[in-house]
Amino acid sequence: MPHPRLTLRQKLGFGIFDLGGNMFFTLMGFWTLKYLTDMVGIAAAWAGIAVMVGKAWDAVTDPVMGYISDRTRTRWGRRRPYLLFGALPMLLTMWLFFTVPPAVSPVLLFLWAMLTLMLLNTAATVINIPYSSLTPELTDDYHERSSLNGYRFGCAVFGTIIGAAAVQPLTELFSSPRLGWSVTGLILGAVMALTTLLTFFGTKEKAHTAADIPTEGFFSTYKGVFSNRPYVRLLFTYALHIMGITFLQSILAYYTEYIYRRPDITPLAMMILLLTAMVFIPVSVLVSKKIGKKRTYQICFAIIASACMIIYLFGQNSGIGFFLALMAYAGIGVGFSYVAPYAMVPDAIDYGAVKAGGERKEGAYYGIWTFISKLGTALSVFVSGAILSLGGYAANTEQTGAAISAIRLLIGPIPALILLGAMVVIQFYTLDEGAFKRLMGQGKN
């Protein structure tokens, strides 16, 4: 029978993790490439390669972690033990990556960046995959999942604000930029560890028996995942979604610094974008109940893609006020992008479970979900670095016309086309509320 309605404490206990989780995601998306090029001193193309390798490794570990957590059985449940024991490694690896090594050769700097990113991303995988896999275990109600993820991404926006807007002011508190980045890494790592522990203590998994533990081998498990058509369509859409957003995140600091010559407005632009998004997250939940999750998701793509093209066409010759107004407009789309996909994934997982005779493999599904999204992130950052390099970008100096054109392309047509592609792909997703209720009725027969 369906789970009872979740309490406010349960929803907040679940959601608080993503204050730290989205802080980490945003921090890495907005600042990693610029940190490696302008602070560490790695050439843009090589920095892009380091990020891509780190993300590719991260993506490979996600399905493994999902497979492991599905088969874990402890007194704390299948997912929560990884939150308890993964919090400290997350803190330490965050601090390590943002602690710039002493001056060494460019080759050693590249290797350092690549290896520390692999360590950091592994620590993130250990806690993120089990956390995401908690969602379908907490409720099987179609609309309650939207509500639960509304709380999650309400917390996530606060984390996004910290990750996007607090980094620059924090690093500038110290006379030495290197010390500033190191302390910032330590502080934000501590936030990530704390929110992870709060979710461990604030949630409780349903009881599992030995019969609940999947018995399939690794490859058979993932063959079953990819035979789930609604899930695969949603997965591909989300990969395109993340690629488009990553282009925007990774280039925004370059745009404000080299188009407007106002790097000081970067935190303000991010704050406007994210505060607007926070306001529209609960709006998106209400809209979803009226027009469905798929249509709500498509709204986000239309808004963000149009914002990208307006910035590309008019941003360079307009004032800062115009740009900040567009950040608010794009924030509406970002607000609509949070809840819908994460409310749709549990539905698609239930579809797979019913078709497979009831066997639950949440970890496997979320492992592939983050695997594909991280590959998309890695590819976006690599392409961003390559395009900047081809444009002749050089850190901390006057940019050529070709470099300016590269920055404009990366914030305009490239993400816009990718997001419009996502809007088309999700049109073929058919698991709406009526289909879901019929499915669950079938599963109870």
Secondary structure as GFF3:
##gff-version 3
##sequence-region A 1 445
A	DSSP	alpha_helix	8	15	.	.	.	ID=ss1
A	DSSP	alpha_helix	17	34	.	.	.	ID=ss2
A	DSSP	pi_helix	35	40	.	.	.	ID=ss3
A	DSSP	alpha_helix	44	70	.	.	.	ID=ss4
A	DSSP	alpha_helix	80	97	.	.	.	ID=ss5
A	DSSP	alpha_helix	106	132	.	.	.	ID=ss6
A	DSSP	alpha_helix	135	138	.	.	.	ID=ss7
A	DSSP	alpha_helix	142	165	.	.	.	ID=ss8
A	DSSP	alpha_helix	167	171	.	.	.	ID=ss9
A	DSSP	alpha_helix	177	202	.	.	.	ID=ss10
A	DSSP	three_ten_helix	210	212	.	.	.	ID=ss11
A	DSSP	alpha_helix	218	226	.	.	.	ID=ss12
A	DSSP	alpha_helix	229	258	.	.	.	ID=ss13
A	DSSP	three_ten_helix	263	265	.	.	.	ID=ss14
A	DSSP	alpha_helix	266	291	.	.	.	ID=ss15
A	DSSP	alpha_helix	293	314	.	.	.	ID=ss16
A	DSSP	three_ten_helix	315	317	.	.	.	ID=ss17
A	DSSP	alpha_helix	320	355	.	.	.	ID=ss18
A	DSSP	alpha_helix	362	390	.	.	.	ID=ss19
A	DSSP	alpha_helix	401	411	.	.	.	ID=ss20
A	DSSP	alpha_helix	413	425	.	.	.	ID=ss21
A	DSSP	three_ten_helix	426	428	.	.	.	ID=ss22
A	DSSP	alpha_helix	433	443	.	.	.	ID=ss23
###
